[in-house]
Amino acid sequence: MNNNGLRTVFLMTLVMVLIIFVGRLVAGTTGMVIAFVVATGMNFFSYWKSDKMVLRMYDARPVDQQSHPKLYRMMEELVQKADLPMPALYVIPQQQPNAFATGRNPEHSAVAFTEGILRTLRIEELRGVAAHELAHIKNRDILTSTVVATVVSALSMLAQFAYFIPMGDRDRGANPLVALIVLITAPIAAMLLKAAISRTREYEADREGAEISGSPRQLASALQRIEKAAEQIPMNVSESAMRSTSHMFPVNPFSGERLMSLFSTHPATEDRVQRLMEMG
C-alpha cells in the first residue's frame, strides 16, 4: 500500500475513533454503540460514494465528446501522456474559474471544470490545470482528498451530535459544556486536517502536472488568473460544501475568506508560481 493509501486508512480510522469517543463522552454506552454504527456507515460511504457526494454538492453535470469535443480531445491527449485511463468529465455551473478531481482510484476517477474556467482560460492554461488534476489522479491523491471532504463534514456535525444526545442516561439532559467543547474543537480540527493533507500534495501536483502538459509557465499563469478571479467571483454553494471541499481545488475557491495561514488549505500561489517558472 502506498503512502496515500496508508493516509486514507488512517483518516478513516481517525474519524471512527473520534466519533465513537464523542458518543461515549456524551451518551455513555448507548451513545458509543450509536456512534460506532454511524462511523462504520460513514467510512463505507466515504470509500464508495464520497465522490458522488462532492459532485452533487456542486451540481456537476456529466459531459462527453459530443457536447464538449475540444475539452474531450484535450483530455484524451493528456491522459495518454500521463498513462492514465480516461476520467469521467463534468462541468459545474459556476462562473468562477476552477476545477477539481475526485474518485477512489484512477479507474474510477472524474475531473470537473467550472463553466467559468472553460470560458476564461486560454487553451494552454486550461491544459495546465487539467494536467494538474491528472497528476492528483496519478498520485492517488483523489481518494484521500475526497475522504477528507467527508471527514470534515463529520467533524462539523459533532457539535450538533453532542448537543442533542443526552449524557449518561435518559433522565439527564444534554451537557452544554461538552457541546461547547466539541463546538469549538471540531471546526478547528477540520481546518487543520484539510491544511495538513492539502499543502504538500499541491506542490507535487504542480510539478508533475507541468511535466504532463509540457508547459510549467502556462500552469503558473492559470494559477494566477484563478486566484485573482476567486477573490472577485464567489462560488455559490452551500456552507457545507464551502467548509469541506476547498482543499480539492488547485486554488482555494473561497480565498476571499482570508483565513489565517495556519488553516490555509493551499501553499501561497506566489511560491507555486516561482517553482513552476524555475522549471520553465
N, C-alpha and C positions, 0 to 999 in steps of 0.2 A: 504494500500500500504506500502511495507517495505521500509527501508532506501535506498536500491539500486534503487527501483522504483522511489522514490522521486528524487533521484540524477539524474536519466536518464531524467525525466521530466524537471528538472532544466537545464540540459545541452542542451536539445532540445530548450527550451525557450531562453536560453542564446545565442545560435548560431543564432536564428531567430532575436532577438533584435539587435545583433551585426551587422549582415548583413544588416538589414533594416537601422540601424544608418549610416553605411558607405555609403549605397546607397543614403540616404538623404543628407549626407555631400558632396558627390562627384557630384551628378547629380540632386539634387533638388527633386521635387515631382515625376518626371518621374523615377528617379533612385530609389526612395523609393518603388514605385509600382513594378518595375522590381525585386528589392531585395526581396520584400515580396513573390513574386511568386517563386523566386529561393529558398528562405529559406523554404517555405512550402513544395516544392518538395523535398528538401534535408532532411527534417525531416521525410517525408513519406518514402523516400528511406532508411534512417538510420534505421528505425524500421524494415522494411520488408526485405530489401535486403543487408544491410551492411555486413552481414556475408558472403554472396556470393562474395561481392566485395573483402573482405580480403582474402578469399580462392583463388580467381582468381589472386590476386597480387602475390601470392607465387606459382602459377601453381599447387595447391594441387589437387591430384587425389584420387577419392574415392576407398576404398579397402573393401573387405568383408571377410567372413570366408574361402572362397576357396583360395583367393590369399594370405592372411596373417593369417593362422589358429592360430598360437601361440599368436599373438597380439590380435586377436579377443577373444580367450579364456580368456586371461588375463583381458581384459576389461569387459567381461561378469561377471567374478568373482568380480571385483572391484565395478561394478555398483550395484550388489546385496548387497554388504556390505554397500554401500553408500545409498541404497534405491533410486536409480535413474533409469529412463528409459535409454536404450542403445543409446548412441550418434552415429551419423554417424562418420565413421573413414576415415581419409585421410592421404596420405603420400606426403610429399613435397620433390621434387628432389633437395635437398640441402645437402652438405656434413657436414655442421656444425651441431652438435647435439643440438636439441632444439625442442620445441613443443608449441602449444597454443590451447586454447578452444575458441569457438565462438558460436553465436546463440542468439535468442531473449528470450529463456526460456529453461528449462530442456527438454521439449518435442520436441523442435526444436533446438537441440544443435549438435555440431560437435567438435571432437578433431583431430588435425592434428599433425603428427610426421614427423620430417625430416628423410630422409634416414640415415643421419649421426647418429642420436640418436638410431635408431633401430640397427645399426651395432656396435656402440661404447660402449653403456652402458651394464652392466650386467643386467640380467632379474630382479633382486631385485631392482636395481637402477631405471630401467625403470618403474617398478610398482610404485615406489615412485613418479616419475614425473607424471605418468598417474593419480595417486590419487590426486596429487596437482591440476591438471587441472579439475578433477571431483569435487574437493572442490569449485573451482570457479563456476562451473555449479550449484552445490547445493546451494551456497550462492547467486546465481543470479548476479554474477559479470559480466557475459559474455555479456549481453546486454549493460551494462554501458561501458565496455572496447571497444566493437565493435563500439558503437555510438561515443565514443571519437576518434576512428580512423577516422571516417567520419568528425567529427567536426574539428580535426586538419588539415585535408586536406582542409576543407573550409576556415579555418583561413589563411592557407598558400596561398590560391588563392585571398585573399582580396587585396593584394598589386597590383596584375595584374588588378583586378576589378577597383581599384582606379585610376590606371594609364591610362587605355584605355577609360573610360567613361568620357565624357566632364562634366565639373562642371557648374551647374546652367542652362544654355541653350545651344543650339547647336552652337551658334556663339562664344562661349568661349571654349578654348582648355582645355585639361586635366590639372589638377592642380598638378604640380610637388611636392609642399610642402605636400599636402595631401597624395599623393602617397608615398612620403618618410616616413612620419609618420606611415602609415599603413604597409609599407615595413619593418620598424624596429619593430613595436609593435606586429604585427601578429605572427611572429615566436616565439617571447618571450612568448606571451600569450599561444601559442600552447604547448610549452615545460613546462610551469608552470602548465597548465591544466593536461597534462599527468602525471607529477610528483605528483600532489595533489591526483589524482584518484588512482594511481597505488601503492604507497608505503605501505599504511596501509593494503590494501587487500592482499598483498603478505604474510605478517606475518600470517594472519588468514588462508590463503590457505595452508601455510606450516603446521600449527598446525593441521588443520582438515585433510589435505592430509596424514599426518603421522598417524593419527588415522585410516583412511580408509585402508591404506596399512599395518598398524601394524608394521612399521619399520622406525622410525624417522632417524636413523643413515644412512640407505640406501638413503633416500631423501637428507640428508646432503651431502653424498658422491657424489650423482648425481649433485647437485648444484655446488659443487667444480669442478667437471670434466667439466661441461658445461661451467662454467665461463672461465676456462683455455682454452678450445677449442675455445670459442668465440674470444679470443684475438689472436688466431693463424689462424683460418679458417674463411674467410669472408663469409658473407651471400650475395650472388649475386642477388640482387633485385634492383628495381628502387629506385630513390631518394625519390619518393613519399611514397613508402612502408616503407622506412627507417625512414622517418620523422613521419609517422602516426601510426605505429604499434608496435614500440619497447616495449611499456608497456604491450603488450598482452602475452609476453613470460615469463616463470619462471625466466630466466636470460636474461638480455639485449643482444640481438644478435649482437648489434653494439657497445659493450662496449669498443672496441678499439678506439672509438672516444674520450674517456676521457673527457666527459662533466663535467662541474662543478657540485658539489654535489647538489646545489640548483635545478638544472634541471634534476637530476638523476631520472629515472623512477622506480628504484628498490632500496630497502634498501641494505646496504652493505651485501655481501654474508657472510662475517665473522660473522656478528651479527645473521643472519638467521641460520647459521650452529651451532653457540653457543646455540641458543634457542632449536634447534632440538636435540642437544646432551644432553641437560638438560632434555628433555622429555624422551630420551632413557635411 
